[in-house]
Every structure is written in structure tokens, then in C-alpha cells.
């Protein structure tokens, strides 16, 4: 048993070191991107993984199913979105329905997946969370890594990798406040003929790659059987998204 615990600790330590290296690499690349298509930035909201949960682990208690929605501001330049969704988006923001499925393990590790839908396109992401520390009447600390991909958008591909650290604190038995800080790396591609129709350039492929700092804050109300969570995400330029989720134990 002692040997198993030591091996588990070594494995999680390597994961933590990898997380720090990934954050440092992403930060060092922030200055490389000078111009990014606003349509791809908006679509990255679908692929950027978020569990809408704090740092506590589910354990092997069961599987949690969640449903909810998120609201995002639409970009000023909407040529790419109009080509994908049609000229439906004259409003300033768009709501995207979302689903979550989270499974706890005997170790302090949770695995899950999330789906987000927007006018025929949807993003699917998978995430893993390791709760480094949690205790009675003490803050909990966790690390989360997520990988997402865009589907259903013709001639557009997009992938996102997100690494985050989560700090949460429970109080009044049913309330948990949490905050996240991390990095997201996105890789998008607009392919011919859509690229030609948008830019008028010679046929080819337009590839974009960019990083961004991700900050989140949320409040969860409820018990392991059922909970309601609200979360806001802050991006560079003080832009914000808002999301809500209701989760039940299966």
C-alpha cells in the first residue's frame, strides 16, 4: 500500500511539472500572434473545455450529468460566422446550449466530457482533473487539462488545449466558491473555398494559432446529489462570458 501511494505521488508530481512547463511555454508564445480572425476566436468558445466545477474530487461516488447554457458576445467582424450560420446573428450575443458528463475515480482524479452547440456546429471536449489537496474547512486545489475540437463547421477546423489551476473554498455547507487561472492554446484553419470567398486571396489555406490567458470565477450551490453552478470567464481586453449548469447524480 505504501509503495502504491508513493508511485501515485510520483506520477501526479510529473503531471504537475508538465502543467507548469505547458503554462510557461504558452506564456512565452503570447507575443508571436499579431492578428487573429475574430470568427475563429468566437468559435474557440465551443472548444475551450470548462467543467463548471470547483477543485473538489467526486471520488467513486458516481457519475454526474449536467446541462446548461453559456452566453458570448459576438465579434464585430462576422464574415466567417455569417458564412457558417447564415445572416441570423444581428444581436450582440449568442447563447450556446451545453452538456457535461463527469465520472469520479477512487483516486482524487475526475474525468469528463462536454458538448457545446451553436447553429449547426458543436464543440466536443474531454477533460481530466487532479485534486491536489482538499480538507475539511480548508481550501481545495486542483489542476485541470482539457482538449477540445470543433465539428460540423464546413471548411473550418479548430482545436483547443486548456491547462488550469483551480482554487475553491466551501462554506455554509452548501456553497462553494472557486477561481481558475490558466492558459488556452488554439489551432484553427480556414480551408479553400471558404478562405477564398472571405478574403479574395489566391486559393490556399489560412492557419491560425494563438494563446490566451483564461481566468474564471464561479459559485456552486447544492450537494453531491444535485447542484447549480454559475461561472464567468474573463479574457484579455476584459471580455467576459457567462455560463450556468445544473448537475445531478446518476
C-alpha positions as CSV (number, residue, x, y, z in Angstrom):
1,X,0.0,0.0,0.0
2,X,2.8,2.4,0.9
3,X,4.6,1.6,-2.4
4,X,1.3,2.3,-4.3
5,X,0.9,5.7,-2.6
6,X,4.5,6.7,-3.4
7,X,4.1,5.7,-7.1
8,X,0.9,7.6,-7.3
9,X,2.5,10.7,-5.7
10,X,5.4,10.5,-8.2
11,X,3.0,10.2,-11.2
12,X,1.0,13.2,-10.0
13,X,4.1,15.2,-9.4
14,X,5.2,14.6,-13.0
15,X,1.8,15.8,-14.2
16,X,2.1,18.9,-12.1
17,X,5.6,19.6,-13.5
18,X,4.2,19.1,-17.1
19,X,1.4,21.6,-16.3
20,X,3.9,24.3,-15.2
21,X,6.0,23.7,-18.3
22,X,3.0,23.9,-20.6
23,X,1.9,27.2,-18.9
24,X,5.4,28.7,-19.3
25,X,5.6,27.6,-23.0
26,X,2.2,29.2,-23.7
27,X,3.2,32.4,-22.0
28,X,6.4,32.7,-24.0
29,X,4.4,32.4,-27.2
30,X,1.9,35.1,-26.5
31,X,3.8,37.7,-28.4
32,X,4.0,35.7,-31.6
33,X,0.4,36.2,-32.8
34,X,-0.4,39.6,-34.1
35,X,-3.7,39.1,-36.0
36,X,-6.4,36.5,-35.4
37,X,-9.6,36.1,-37.2
38,X,-12.5,37.2,-34.9
39,X,-14.7,34.4,-36.1
40,X,-12.2,31.7,-35.0
41,X,-11.8,33.4,-31.7
42,X,-15.6,33.2,-31.2
43,X,-15.7,29.5,-32.3
44,X,-13.0,28.8,-29.7
45,X,-15.7,29.3,-27.0
46,X,-17.1,26.0,-28.2
47,X,-13.9,24.1,-28.0
48,X,-12.4,25.6,-24.8
49,X,-13.0,22.9,-22.1
50,X,-14.7,24.0,-18.9
51,X,-16.2,21.6,-16.3
52,X,-18.0,24.4,-14.4
53,X,-16.8,22.9,-11.1
54,X,-14.5,23.7,-8.3
55,X,-11.5,21.9,-7.1
56,X,-13.1,19.1,-5.1
57,X,-13.0,15.5,-6.3
58,X,-16.1,13.4,-6.9
59,X,-14.4,10.2,-5.8
60,X,-16.0,6.9,-6.8
61,X,-19.4,8.2,-5.6
62,X,-21.0,8.2,-9.0
63,X,-21.4,9.8,-12.4
64,X,-22.7,13.4,-12.7
65,X,-24.8,14.6,-15.7
66,X,-25.1,18.3,-16.3
67,X,-27.0,20.6,-18.6
68,X,-26.9,24.4,-19.1
69,X,-26.0,27.3,-21.3
70,X,-23.4,30.0,-21.9
71,X,-23.6,33.5,-23.3
72,X,-20.9,35.0,-25.5
73,X,-20.5,38.4,-27.2
74,X,-20.4,38.2,-31.0
75,X,-17.4,39.8,-32.8
76,X,-17.7,42.9,-34.8
77,X,-16.3,41.2,-37.9
78,X,-18.8,38.4,-38.6
79,X,-17.9,37.3,-42.1
80,X,-16.8,33.9,-41.1
81,X,-19.8,33.3,-38.8
82,X,-22.2,34.5,-41.4
83,X,-20.8,32.1,-43.9
84,X,-21.2,29.2,-41.4
85,X,-24.5,30.1,-39.7
86,X,-26.2,32.5,-42.2
87,X,-27.2,36.1,-41.5
88,X,-29.0,35.2,-38.4
89,X,-26.7,36.9,-35.9
90,X,-27.7,40.5,-35.8
91,X,-27.8,40.6,-32.0
92,X,-24.9,41.4,-29.8
93,X,-24.5,38.0,-28.2
94,X,-25.3,34.3,-28.7
95,X,-26.3,31.6,-26.2
96,X,-25.0,28.1,-26.7
97,X,-26.6,25.0,-25.0
98,X,-24.2,22.7,-23.2
99,X,-24.0,19.2,-21.8
100,X,-21.5,17.8,-19.3
101,X,-20.7,14.2,-18.1
102,X,-18.3,13.7,-15.2
103,X,-17.0,10.5,-13.6
104,X,-15.0,10.3,-10.4
105,X,-12.4,7.7,-9.8
106,X,-11.2,6.1,-6.5
107,X,-8.1,8.3,-6.7
108,X,-8.6,12.1,-6.5
109,X,-9.0,12.3,-10.3
110,X,-12.1,13.1,-12.3
111,X,-12.7,12.5,-16.0
112,X,-15.3,14.2,-18.0
113,X,-16.6,15.4,-21.4
114,X,-18.5,18.5,-22.5
115,X,-20.6,19.4,-25.6
116,X,-21.5,22.9,-26.8
117,X,-23.8,23.7,-29.7
118,X,-24.2,26.8,-31.9
119,X,-26.3,26.9,-35.1
120,X,-25.3,23.5,-36.5
121,X,-21.7,23.5,-35.3
122,X,-20.7,22.0,-32.0
123,X,-17.6,21.6,-29.9
124,X,-16.6,18.5,-28.0
125,X,-14.0,18.5,-25.3
126,X,-12.6,15.9,-22.8
127,X,-11.0,16.9,-19.5
128,X,-9.2,15.4,-16.6
129,X,-8.9,17.0,-13.2
130,X,-6.5,16.1,-10.4
131,X,-7.4,17.4,-6.9
132,X,-4.0,18.1,-5.3
133,X,-5.4,18.9,-1.9
134,X,-8.8,19.1,-0.2
135,X,-9.7,19.1,3.5
136,X,-12.4,20.0,6.0
137,X,-12.8,23.7,6.3
138,X,-9.7,24.3,4.1
139,X,-9.3,25.5,0.5
140,X,-9.1,22.8,-2.2
141,X,-6.5,22.9,-5.0
142,X,-6.8,21.1,-8.4
143,X,-5.2,21.0,-11.8
144,X,-7.3,20.5,-14.9
145,X,-6.3,19.8,-18.5
146,X,-8.8,19.8,-21.4
147,X,-8.7,19.1,-25.1
148,X,-11.5,20.2,-27.5
149,X,-12.3,20.1,-31.2
150,X,-14.9,21.7,-33.5
151,X,-17.3,19.6,-35.6
152,X,-19.9,20.4,-38.1
153,X,-18.4,23.7,-39.4
154,X,-17.7,23.2,-43.2
155,X,-14.2,24.1,-44.3
156,X,-13.2,25.2,-40.8
157,X,-11.2,23.1,-38.3
158,X,-10.3,24.2,-34.7
159,X,-8.7,22.5,-31.8
160,X,-8.1,23.9,-28.3
161,X,-5.9,22.7,-25.4
162,X,-6.5,24.3,-21.9
163,X,-4.5,23.9,-18.7
164,X,-5.8,25.4,-15.5
165,X,-5.2,25.6,-11.8
166,X,-8.4,25.8,-9.6
167,X,-8.7,27.1,-6.1
168,X,-12.0,26.6,-4.2
169,X,-13.4,27.0,-0.7
170,X,-16.7,25.6,0.7
171,X,-18.7,27.5,3.3
172,X,-22.2,27.3,4.8
173,X,-22.3,23.5,3.9
174,X,-24.0,24.0,0.5
175,X,-21.9,26.8,-1.1
176,X,-18.5,26.5,-2.9
177,X,-16.7,29.5,-4.4
178,X,-13.9,28.9,-6.8
179,X,-11.5,30.7,-9.1
180,X,-9.4,29.4,-12.0
181,X,-6.3,30.6,-13.8
182,X,-4.7,29.0,-16.8
183,X,-3.7,29.1,-20.4
184,X,-5.5,28.1,-23.6
185,X,-3.8,27.2,-26.9
186,X,-5.9,27.3,-30.1
187,X,-5.1,25.9,-33.5
188,X,-7.6,26.9,-36.3
189,X,-7.7,26.5,-40.1
190,X,-10.0,28.0,-42.7
191,X,-9.8,26.0,-45.9
192,X,-10.4,26.7,-49.5
193,X,-13.0,27.6,-50.9
194,X,-14.3,29.3,-47.8
195,X,-10.9,31.1,-47.3
196,X,-11.1,32.4,-50.9
197,X,-14.7,33.7,-50.5
198,X,-13.8,35.6,-47.3
199,X,-10.5,37.2,-48.3
200,X,-10.4,37.2,-52.1
201,X,-6.8,35.9,-51.9
202,X,-5.4,33.1,-54.0
203,X,-6.6,29.7,-53.2
204,X,-4.9,28.1,-50.2
205,X,-5.3,27.5,-46.5
206,X,-5.4,30.1,-43.7
207,X,-4.0,28.7,-40.5
208,X,-4.1,30.5,-37.1
209,X,-2.5,29.6,-33.8
210,X,-2.8,31.7,-30.7
211,X,-2.7,31.5,-26.9
212,X,-4.6,33.4,-24.3
213,X,-4.8,33.7,-20.5
214,X,-8.0,32.2,-19.1
215,X,-9.5,33.4,-15.7
216,X,-12.7,32.1,-14.3
217,X,-14.7,32.6,-11.1
218,X,-17.8,30.6,-10.1
219,X,-20.2,29.8,-7.3
220,X,-21.7,26.3,-6.8
221,X,-24.8,25.7,-4.7
222,X,-26.0,22.3,-3.7
223,X,-25.0,18.8,-2.6
224,X,-23.4,15.8,-4.3
225,X,-26.9,14.7,-5.4
226,X,-27.8,17.9,-7.2
227,X,-26.0,21.3,-7.7
228,X,-26.4,24.6,-9.5
229,X,-23.3,26.4,-10.8
230,X,-22.8,29.9,-12.2
231,X,-19.4,30.9,-13.8
232,X,-17.9,33.9,-15.5
233,X,-14.8,33.7,-17.7
234,X,-12.6,36.7,-18.2
235,X,-10.4,37.1,-21.3
236,X,-7.8,39.6,-22.4
237,X,-9.4,43.0,-23.0
238,X,-11.7,42.4,-20.1
239,X,-14.2,40.5,-22.3
240,X,-16.5,38.1,-20.3
241,X,-18.6,35.0,-20.9
242,X,-21.2,33.7,-18.6
243,X,-22.4,30.1,-18.1
244,X,-24.7,28.2,-15.8
245,X,-25.1,24.5,-15.2
246,X,-27.4,22.2,-13.2
247,X,-25.9,18.8,-12.4
248,X,-27.5,15.6,-11.0
249,X,-26.0,12.4,-9.7
250,X,-26.9,9.4,-11.9
